[in-house]
Amino acid sequence: MTNIGDEIKEMRLARRLTQSELADRSGLSLSSIRSYELGYRKPKKESVDAIMFALKQQPVVKVPSVASAQVHSQEIATVDIALDNVKYLWKARVLSKQQVNVMRDLVRSLVESD
């Protein structure tokens, strides 16, 4: 089972940031980032929010695995579409790499037009 520190580290590395860069962007100390990633300390909600904002990420939401998912219509999952190590589904069908790229381009154009 992964902890919040592992998830922070995974997202930081996916964005090719150092711990120091994440500390600067989030306004937290380098020692706090290190302690969270190593599991020595558990971050408070405010710290998690600052880290997620610095990573341009929604707050962490657990997404059930495809094999065991019984997703109900009222559940909402947040997934960072910039990550490549995620299977993207539409109505239980896996999207192709080309479809995912089209989706990313569409979202990018919507976000950048603001």
Protein Blocks (a to p, Z undefined) as FASTA:
>chain_A
ZZfklmmmmmmmmnopafklmmmmnopafklmmmmmnomaccdfklmmmmmmmnopacdd
ddddfklpccdfkbccdddfkbckbccdeehiacdfklmmmmmmmmmmmmmmZZ
